[in-house]
């Protein structure tokens, strides 16, 4: 089992920045990918960004150029730096880890962007 603990959400004005963190613990395997997803009220959960253990990344078109995903493998932690936030970025953000064919999810952290 893998446990994921997220932190860093909150309330910010449009144009502001937030940094999310997600620390993994438990049965950690070196070959994995980690990512951030988000779910706004009434909408499906969607991919925001993912990063593999060797640093390959992919982003949703809606966040390219504004968000940056990174990771510290020594700390089993993934980060999401969110800049130029928009009200439409408001959602619950979930951390995800995929390893050995298994998906693990964090409890979610609320990000609210006011206009």
C-alpha positions as MATLAB code, in Angstrom:
seq = 'XXXXXXXXXXXXXXXXXXXXXXXXXXXXXXXXXXXXXXXXXXXXXXXXXXXXXXXXXXXXXXXXXXXXXXXXXXXXXXXXXXXXXXXXXXXXXXXXXXXXXXXXXXXXXXXXXXX';
ca = [
       0.000    0.000    0.000;
       0.976    3.566   -0.680;
      -0.192    6.574    1.271;
      -0.277   10.024   -0.311;
      -0.532   13.176    1.768;
      -1.214   16.469    0.000;
      -0.696   19.990    1.256;
      -0.611   23.541   -0.032;
      -4.148   24.268   -1.163;
      -6.022   27.389   -0.187;
      -7.701   30.574   -1.330;
      -5.922   32.933   -3.700;
      -6.877   35.848   -5.910;
      -6.807   35.532   -9.668;
      -3.280   36.011  -10.956;
      -1.780   34.627   -7.779;
       0.265   31.500   -7.134;
       0.083   28.373   -5.022;
       2.368   25.389   -4.605;
       0.961   21.952   -3.907;
       2.993   19.128   -2.399;
       2.305   15.420   -2.190;
       4.426   13.045   -0.151;
       4.266    9.302   -0.745;
       5.015    6.677    1.861;
       4.584    2.944    2.284;
       5.457    0.402   -0.407;
       7.480    2.642   -2.700;
       8.829    1.339   -6.009;
      11.339    3.344   -7.989;
       9.564    2.895  -11.335;
       6.439    5.001  -11.116;
       4.715    8.107  -12.269;
       3.034   10.746  -10.141;
       0.522   13.345  -11.085;
      -2.091   15.858  -10.161;
      -5.729   15.681  -11.126;
      -8.536   18.061  -10.298;
     -12.289   17.926   -9.986;
     -14.517   20.959  -10.040;
     -18.124   20.807   -8.802;
     -20.331   19.055  -11.309;
     -17.408   18.052  -13.508;
     -15.371   14.921  -14.049;
     -11.938   14.497  -12.589;
      -9.327   15.591  -15.118;
      -5.583   15.307  -15.510;
      -3.608   18.436  -14.706;
      -0.029   17.173  -15.016;
       2.042   14.004  -14.661;
       5.732   13.279  -14.229;
       7.586    9.978  -14.463;
      10.384    8.885  -12.163;
      12.909    9.951  -14.817;
      11.329   13.350  -15.308;
       9.133   13.089  -18.384;
       6.159   15.390  -18.015;
       2.843   16.067  -19.657;
       0.292   18.776  -19.001;
      -3.309   19.559  -19.733;
      -3.544   22.222  -22.423;
      -5.417   24.491  -20.045;
      -2.440   24.768  -17.667;
       0.532   24.713  -20.047;
       2.784   27.680  -19.440;
       1.228   28.395  -16.039;
       1.730   25.213  -13.999;
       4.945   23.284  -13.434;
       5.163   19.776  -12.039;
       8.365   18.551  -10.414;
       9.475   15.833   -8.060;
      12.107   14.957   -5.494;
      12.685   11.217   -5.733;
      14.757   11.149   -2.547;
      11.748   12.488   -0.654;
       9.127   10.615   -2.721;
       7.416   13.944   -3.163;
       5.792   15.618   -6.133;
       5.069   19.324   -6.423;
       2.756   21.447   -8.515;
       3.695   25.091   -8.869;
       0.643   26.994  -10.040;
       1.102   30.525  -11.345;
      -1.270   32.993  -12.997;
      -4.191   31.228  -11.411;
      -7.650   31.737  -12.871;
     -11.087   31.281  -11.317;
     -11.604   28.270  -13.590;
      -8.698   26.560  -11.809;
     -10.906   26.281   -8.729;
     -11.264   22.598   -7.848;
     -10.236   19.871   -5.471;
      -6.754   18.767   -6.510;
      -5.821   15.121   -6.056;
      -2.384   13.568   -6.038;
      -1.986   10.278   -7.873;
       0.744    7.669   -7.971;
       0.885    4.814  -10.475;
       3.248    1.942   -9.772;
       3.231   -1.768  -10.472;
      -0.092   -1.303  -12.275;
      -1.788    0.114   -9.180;
      -3.332    3.558   -8.783;
      -3.135    5.379   -5.475;
      -4.911    8.623   -4.588;
      -4.539   11.305   -1.976;
      -7.447   12.743   -0.040;
      -7.536   15.940   -2.095;
      -6.822   19.563   -1.321;
      -9.094   22.477   -2.163;
      -7.848   25.261   -4.399;
     -10.115   28.287   -4.700;
      -9.302   31.200   -6.995;
     -11.356   34.336   -6.500;
     -11.967   36.823   -9.285;
];
